[in-house]
Amino acid sequence: MSRATTELPSTTKAFLARPDTAALTTLRRDGTPHITPVRFTLDTATGLARVTTLAKAREARHVVAGGPGARVALCQADGFRWVTLEGRATVTDDPERLAEAIRRYTARYRAAPPALPGLVVIEIAVDRLLSLNL
């Protein structure tokens, strides 16, 4: 469990619950950042953020190539208000974990993610949170 997410002010929790997109930053093999717009969910009780994507997508491949504990960042912004979630990421196609990610995604965005072959979930154990104006 992450103190970074369990002790969030209600305004920050409300901001992160909005059906907005975020920018997911992963690292290429050469260490340069790759930024992708994504939809995500955050379980504030456990500190786990989830992004559904395809196994062949660059962001998933970067996390896998980064090895166990690859660092990533998610940033949701609205004007001069923003929250960045940082943490260690893993990629899984475990049916139960993928089903939980889809359930949470559907609840937040009021529609399921595309049911495409090769769907995986990037799970981010959030250990740092930065924010402005929340």
C-alpha positions in Angstrom: 0.0 0.0 0.0 1.3 3.4 -0.9 1.2 6.4 1.5 1.4 8.5 -1.7 -2.2 7.5 -2.6 -3.9 6.5 0.7 -3.4 10.0 2.2 -4.7 12.0 -0.8 -6.8 15.1 -0.2 -10.4 14.7 -1.4 -9.9 17.3 -4.1 -7.0 15.3 -5.6 -9.0 12.0 -5.4 -11.9 13.7 -7.2 -9.6 15.1 -9.9 -8.1 11.7 -10.5 -11.5 10.1 -10.7 -12.6 12.3 -13.6 -12.9 10.5 -16.9 -9.8 12.3 -18.3 -6.8 11.0 -20.2 -3.2 11.2 -18.9 0.2 11.1 -20.4 2.1 7.9 -19.7 5.9 8.3 -19.8 8.0 5.2 -20.3 11.7 4.9 -21.2 13.1 3.6 -24.4 16.2 1.3 -24.3 18.4 4.4 -24.9 16.9 6.1 -21.8 14.9 8.7 -23.7 11.3 9.3 -22.7 8.3 8.0 -24.8 5.0 9.7 -23.9 1.7 8.3 -24.8 -1.9 9.5 -24.1 -3.7 6.9 -22.1 -6.8 6.2 -20.0 -6.0 4.8 -16.6 -7.5 3.9 -13.2 -6.1 4.4 -9.7 -7.0 2.3 -6.7 -6.1 4.8 -3.9 -6.5 2.1 -1.2 -3.7 0.0 -2.7 -1.7 2.6 -4.6 -2.1 0.6 -7.9 -2.7 2.5 -11.2 -3.7 0.5 -14.2 -3.4 1.1 -17.9 -4.8 -1.3 -20.5 -3.0 -1.5 -23.8 -1.8 -4.0 -26.3 1.2 -6.3 -25.6 2.8 -5.0 -28.9 2.3 -1.3 -28.0 5.5 0.6 -27.4 4.6 1.5 -23.8 4.1 -2.1 -22.9 7.3 -3.2 -24.7 9.3 -0.4 -22.9 8.1 -1.6 -19.5 9.0 -5.2 -20.3 12.4 -4.2 -21.7 13.0 -2.1 -18.5 12.9 -5.3 -16.5 11.4 -5.8 -13.1 10.5 -2.5 -11.5 10.7 -0.4 -14.6 10.0 3.3 -13.6 7.1 5.1 -15.3 5.0 8.2 -14.7 1.4 9.1 -15.4 0.4 12.8 -15.6 -3.2 14.0 -15.7 -3.5 17.7 -16.3 -6.2 20.3 -16.7 -4.8 23.8 -17.3 -2.6 24.7 -14.3 -3.9 21.8 -12.2 -2.1 18.5 -12.6 -1.2 15.3 -10.8 1.8 13.0 -11.6 1.9 9.5 -10.4 5.3 7.8 -10.4 6.1 4.2 -9.7 7.4 0.8 -10.7 5.5 -0.9 -13.5 4.9 -4.4 -14.7 3.0 -5.8 -17.7 0.6 -8.8 -17.3 -2.0 -10.7 -19.3 -3.2 -12.6 -16.2 -6.9 -13.0 -16.8 -8.0 -12.0 -13.3 -5.8 -8.9 -13.2 -6.9 -7.9 -16.7 -10.5 -8.4 -15.8 -10.1 -6.1 -12.7 -8.4 -3.5 -14.9 -11.3 -3.7 -17.4 -13.9 -3.5 -14.6 -12.3 -0.4 -13.2 -11.8 1.2 -16.6 -15.4 0.6 -17.5 -16.6 2.2 -14.2 -14.4 5.3 -14.7 -14.9 5.9 -18.4 -18.5 4.4 -18.7 -17.3 2.2 -21.6 -15.1 -0.9 -21.8 -11.7 -0.6 -23.5 -11.5 -2.1 -27.0 -11.6 -5.9 -26.7 -8.6 -6.5 -29.0 -6.4 -9.6 -29.1 -3.3 -9.1 -27.1 -4.8 -6.8 -24.5 -2.6 -6.5 -21.4 -2.5 -4.3 -18.3 0.4 -2.2 -17.2 0.2 -2.1 -13.4 2.0 0.7 -11.6 2.8 0.5 -7.9 2.6 4.3 -7.2 5.3 5.4 -4.7 5.4 9.1 -5.5 2.8 11.7 -6.2 3.4 15.3 -7.3 0.7 17.8 -7.9 -0.1 21.5 -8.4 -3.2 23.5 -7.5 -5.1 20.6 -6.0 
